[in-house]
């Protein structure tokens, strides 16, 4: 199974379970990505992640309000306010 197929299956399961998601664009290829949002009572999530579309690495920080910041390691920071159910 490909990374994209794994990602799509994982997101479908998260949606079916009613998990809160945040959406953002990959800082490399611009494709839409969804990720889990932390609950309001915990610190933001941060992780080094791989885009399921272009398979490039980027670092992301996700807040409970759906805000997502990403960086590719070049110093440029990208912020998304897009919130998904």
HELIX and SHEET records of a PDB file:
HELIX    1   1 UNK A    3  UNK A   16  1                                  14    
SHEET    1   A 3 UNK A  32  UNK A  36  0                                        
SHEET    2   A 3 UNK A  21  UNK A  25 -1                                        
SHEET    3   A 3 UNK A  83  UNK A  84 -1                                        
SHEET    1   B 4 UNK A  45  UNK A  50  0                                        
SHEET    2   B 4 UNK A  57  UNK A  62 -1                                        
SHEET    3   B 4 UNK A  68  UNK A  71 -1                                        
SHEET    4   B 4 UNK A  77  UNK A  80 -1                                        
END                                                                             
